[in-house]
Amino acid sequence: MNGPGVQIIKASWIGTLVFTITAVIATIDPDSLGTPAVVVDLILFAGGAGAMFAAFLIAVQRSRTDVIGIGGLYFGAGSAPRGVQAQLLGSLALQVIVALVTASIRVFTIVAFGILVPVWGLGLAGLWCARHGVFALREAPDQ
């Protein structure tokens, strides 16, 4: 995998892998193995929130010259190559699936913190698109 923003894509998948492993382990025994999973969940949530905020700030700067919509910014709709979009949204989809399945298996336990994790995937998708996405140019206003 090469190209612009490859580190962001790798980070998304690494976070997904770590989350999946800790969520499955915590689902097996939430009482004794849940704490490491919660730590991972909260770190990924905070990192994703930071990435979303950074993406927003970059998009605000770019919006002076580019037309940027939410779908293009956070989901790569029309702004990211298909392969990049598939990687970022695939990682996000896996996070959502793992979070919902593990939380539904262990309802009302510490495993439910996993529901916060998809913010990681969404934030990194937004960060990739804000930095490397291709958006339509804003037309100059008539003077």
Backbone hydrogen bonds in HBPLUS format (Angstrom, degrees):
<---DONOR---> <-ACCEPTOR-->    atom                        ^
c    i                          cat <-CA-CA->   ^        H-A-AA   ^      H-
h    n   atom  resd res      DA  || num        DHA   H-A  angle D-A-AA Bond
n    s   type  num  typ     dist DA aas  dist angle  dist       angle   num
A0008-ILE N   A0005-GLY O   3.04 MM   3  5.36 128.9  2.31 105.6 118.3     1
A0009-ILE N   A0005-GLY O   3.29 MM   4  6.71 156.5  2.35 151.6 157.7     2
A0010-LYS N   A0006-VAL O   2.93 MM   4  6.18 164.4  1.96 151.9 156.3     3
A0011-ALA N   A0007-GLN O   2.88 MM   4  6.00 157.3  1.94 142.3 149.0     4
A0012-SER N   A0008-ILE O   3.01 MM   4  6.24 150.8  2.10 144.1 151.5     5
A0013-TRP N   A0009-ILE O   3.14 MM   4  6.49 159.4  2.19 151.1 155.4     6
A0014-ILE N   A0010-LYS O   2.82 MM   4  6.05 159.3  1.86 156.3 162.9     7
A0015-GLY N   A0011-ALA O   2.95 MM   4  6.03 166.7  1.96 148.1 151.9     8
A0016-THR N   A0012-SER O   3.04 MM   4  6.23 150.6  2.13 139.4 148.0     9
A0017-LEU N   A0013-TRP O   2.88 MM   4  6.09 156.9  1.93 148.7 154.3    10
A0018-VAL N   A0014-ILE O   2.93 MM   4  6.18 170.8  1.94 158.5 160.3    11
A0019-PHE N   A0015-GLY O   2.92 MM   4  5.98 162.1  1.95 146.1 151.9    12
A0020-THR N   A0016-THR O   2.87 MM   4  5.99 161.8  1.90 147.3 152.6    13
A0021-ILE N   A0017-LEU O   3.01 MM   4  6.22 168.7  2.03 155.0 157.3    14
A0022-THR N   A0018-VAL O   3.00 MM   4  6.19 173.3  2.01 154.3 156.5    15
A0023-ALA N   A0019-PHE O   2.78 MM   4  5.81 155.9  1.84 152.7 160.2    16
A0024-VAL N   A0020-THR O   3.00 MM   4  6.08 162.4  2.03 148.8 153.1    17
A0025-ILE N   A0021-ILE O   3.06 MM   4  6.24 165.8  2.08 150.9 155.1    18
A0026-ALA N   A0022-THR O   2.89 MM   4  5.97 158.0  1.94 142.9 149.5    19
A0027-THR N   A0023-ALA O   2.89 MM   4  6.02 141.3  2.04 140.5 151.1    20
A0028-ILE N   A0024-VAL O   3.17 MM   4  6.47 142.6  2.32 143.9 152.5    21
A0028-ILE N   A0025-ILE O   3.20 MM   3  5.27 127.5  2.49  95.9 108.8    22
A0029-ASP N   A0025-ILE O   3.34 MM   4  6.75 156.5  2.40 148.6 153.1    23
A0033-LEU N   A0029-ASP O   2.90 MM   4  5.65 153.0  1.98 159.6 168.6    24
A0034-GLY N   A0030-PRO O   3.13 MM   4  4.35 127.4  2.42 114.2 115.1    25
A0038-VAL N   A0034-GLY O   2.95 MM   4  6.26 152.8  2.03 154.3 162.5    26
A0039-VAL N   A0035-THR O   3.05 MM   4  6.32 158.7  2.09 154.9 160.3    27
A0040-VAL N   A0036-PRO O   3.05 MM   4  6.33 162.9  2.08 148.4 152.3    28
A0041-ASP N   A0037-ALA O   2.82 MM   4  6.04 164.0  1.84 151.9 156.9    29
A0042-LEU N   A0038-VAL O   2.89 MM   4  6.06 164.5  1.91 153.8 156.7    30
A0043-ILE N   A0039-VAL O   2.98 MM   4  6.15 156.8  2.04 148.7 155.4    31
A0044-LEU N   A0040-VAL O   2.93 MM   4  6.10 168.0  1.94 157.2 160.2    32
A0045-PHE N   A0041-ASP O   2.89 MM   4  6.06 153.2  1.97 144.3 152.7    33
A0046-ALA N   A0042-LEU O   2.91 MM   4  6.03 167.1  1.93 146.7 150.2    34
A0047-GLY N   A0043-ILE O   2.86 MM   4  6.01 162.0  1.89 149.8 155.6    35
A0048-GLY N   A0044-LEU O   2.85 MM   4  5.89 155.3  1.92 142.9 149.9    36
A0049-ALA N   A0045-PHE O   2.87 MM   4  6.11 154.5  1.94 149.1 156.3    37
A0050-GLY N   A0046-ALA O   2.94 MM   4  6.16 156.6  1.99 146.9 153.3    38
A0051-ALA N   A0047-GLY O   2.90 MM   4  6.14 152.8  1.98 143.9 151.7    39
A0052-MET N   A0048-GLY O   2.85 MM   4  6.08 153.3  1.92 146.5 153.8    40
A0053-PHE N   A0049-ALA O   2.99 MM   4  6.23 156.3  2.05 146.1 152.1    41
A0054-ALA N   A0050-GLY O   2.91 MM   4  6.16 160.6  1.95 148.7 154.3    42
A0055-ALA N   A0051-ALA O   2.84 MM   4  6.00 158.4  1.88 147.6 153.9    43
A0056-PHE N   A0052-MET O   2.92 MM   4  6.14 152.6  2.00 143.7 151.2    44
A0057-LEU N   A0053-PHE O   2.97 MM   4  6.29 160.7  2.00 151.8 156.3    45
A0058-ILE N   A0054-ALA O   2.95 MM   4  6.18 163.0  1.98 154.3 158.7    46
A0059-ALA N   A0055-ALA O   2.86 MM   4  5.98 158.0  1.91 146.7 153.6    47
A0060-VAL N   A0056-PHE O   2.88 MM   4  6.12 150.2  1.97 148.8 156.8    48
A0061-GLN N   A0057-LEU O   3.20 MM   4  6.49 158.9  2.24 145.0 149.5    49
A0062-ARG N   A0058-ILE O   2.92 MM   4  6.23 161.8  1.96 151.6 157.0    50
A0063-SER N   A0059-ALA O   2.79 MM   4  5.84 133.6  2.01 143.3 155.3    51
A0064-ARG N   A0061-GLN O   3.44 MM   3  6.11 168.7  2.46 113.5 116.6    52
A0065-THR N   A0062-ARG O   3.01 MM   3  5.81 151.0  2.10 121.4 127.6    53
A0066-ASP N   A0062-ARG O   2.80 MM   4  5.73 154.2  1.86 153.0 159.9    54
A0138-ARG N   A0065-THR O   2.68 MM  73  5.19 175.3  1.68 135.6 135.8    55
A0067-VAL N   A0136-ALA O   2.76 MM  69  5.46 161.9  1.79 159.4 163.5    56
A0073-LEU N   A0069-GLY O   2.89 MM   4  6.06 147.3  2.00 148.0 158.3    57
A0074-TYR N   A0070-ILE O   2.90 MM   4  5.92 175.3  1.90 159.1 159.2    58
A0075-PHE N   A0071-GLY O   3.06 MM   4  5.14 138.2  2.24 121.5 132.2    59
A0077-ALA N   A0071-GLY O   3.10 MM   6  5.42 161.8  2.13 128.6 123.4    60
A0079-SER N   A0076-GLY O   3.22 MM   3  5.05 152.7  2.29 101.5 109.4    61
A0080-ALA N   A0076-GLY O   3.31 MM   4  4.86 157.0  2.36 128.8 122.7    62
A0134-VAL N   A0079-SER O   2.85 MM  55  4.68 160.1  1.89 130.5 133.8    63
A0085-GLN N   A0081-PRO O   2.89 MM   4  6.10 171.7  1.89 165.4 168.2    64
A0086-ALA N   A0082-ARG O   2.82 MM   4  5.95 156.1  1.88 148.7 155.2    65
A0087-GLN N   A0083-GLY O   3.04 MM   4  6.23 155.3  2.10 142.3 148.6    66
A0088-LEU N   A0084-VAL O   2.94 MM   4  6.19 173.5  1.95 162.0 162.6    67
A0089-LEU N   A0085-GLN O   2.88 MM   4  5.90 166.4  1.90 151.1 155.8    68
A0090-GLY N   A0086-ALA O   2.80 MM   4  5.55 141.5  1.95 134.4 145.4    69
A0091-SER N   A0087-GLN O   3.05 MM   4  6.19 158.4  2.09 145.9 150.6    70
A0092-LEU N   A0088-LEU O   3.10 MM   4  6.32 160.9  2.14 142.3 147.8    71
A0093-ALA N   A0089-LEU O   2.82 MM   4  5.93 159.3  1.86 143.2 149.2    72
A0094-LEU N   A0090-GLY O   2.99 MM   4  6.18 159.0  2.03 147.3 152.4    73
A0095-GLN N   A0091-SER O   3.04 MM   4  6.32 154.1  2.11 147.1 154.3    74
A0096-VAL N   A0092-LEU O   3.00 MM   4  6.32 157.5  2.05 152.8 158.6    75
A0097-ILE N   A0093-ALA O   2.93 MM   4  6.19 164.4  1.96 153.2 157.3    76
A0098-VAL N   A0094-LEU O   2.91 MM   4  6.04 174.8  1.92 154.9 156.6    77
A0099-ALA N   A0095-GLN O   2.93 MM   4  5.96 161.3  1.97 145.9 152.0    78
A0100-LEU N   A0096-VAL O   2.93 MM   4  6.09 167.3  1.95 152.8 156.1    79
A0101-VAL N   A0097-ILE O   2.89 MM   4  6.00 169.8  1.90 158.0 161.3    80
A0102-THR N   A0098-VAL O   2.96 MM   4  5.90 167.3  1.97 149.7 153.5    81
A0103-ALA N   A0099-ALA O   3.02 MM   4  5.90 157.0  2.07 141.3 148.7    82
A0104-SER N   A0100-LEU O   2.96 MM   4  5.95 144.4  2.09 137.7 147.1    83
A0105-ILE N   A0101-VAL O   3.00 MM   4  6.21 139.0  2.17 144.9 155.8    84
A0106-ARG N   A0102-THR O   3.14 MM   4  6.33 158.9  2.18 148.2 152.8    85
A0112-ALA N   A0109-THR O   3.17 MM   3  6.00 166.7  2.18 121.9 125.1    86
A0113-PHE N   A0110-ILE O   3.24 MM   3  6.07 171.0  2.25 120.3 122.9    87
A0114-GLY N   A0111-VAL O   3.07 MM   3  5.97 168.9  2.08 125.9 129.2    88
A0115-ILE N   A0112-ALA O   3.11 MM   3  5.88 170.4  2.12 122.3 125.1    89
A0116-LEU N   A0113-PHE O   3.04 MM   3  5.88 166.9  2.05 124.4 128.1    90
A0117-VAL N   A0114-GLY O   3.05 MM   3  5.39 150.7  2.14 110.8 118.9    91
A0119-VAL N   A0116-LEU O   3.27 MM   3  6.21 165.6  2.29 126.0 130.3    92
A0120-TRP N   A0117-VAL O   2.73 MM   3  5.63 156.9  1.78 137.2 141.6    93
A0122-LEU N   A0118-PRO O   3.04 MM   4  6.25 169.4  2.05 155.2 158.2    94
A0123-GLY N   A0119-VAL O   2.83 MM   4  5.76 156.6  1.88 141.6 148.8    95
A0124-LEU N   A0120-TRP O   3.00 MM   4  6.19 162.9  2.03 152.1 156.4    96
A0125-ALA N   A0121-GLY O   2.98 MM   4  6.09 152.0  2.06 143.2 151.2    97
A0126-GLY N   A0122-LEU O   2.99 MM   4  6.19 157.5  2.04 145.1 151.2    98
A0127-LEU N   A0123-GLY O   2.87 MM   4  6.13 150.9  1.95 143.8 152.6    99
A0128-TRP N   A0124-LEU O   2.91 MM   4  6.09 161.4  1.94 148.0 152.1   100
A0129-CYS N   A0125-ALA O   3.03 MM   4  6.25 170.2  2.04 150.6 153.4   101
A0130-ALA N   A0126-GLY O   2.81 MM   4  5.92 155.6  1.87 148.6 156.0   102
A0131-ARG N   A0127-LEU O   3.04 MM   4  6.14 156.9  2.09 146.0 151.4   103
A0132-HIS N   A0128-TRP O   2.75 MM   4  5.75 167.2  1.77 159.1 163.6   104
A0133-GLY N   A0129-CYS O   2.80 MM   4  4.17 141.0  1.95 113.7 121.3   105
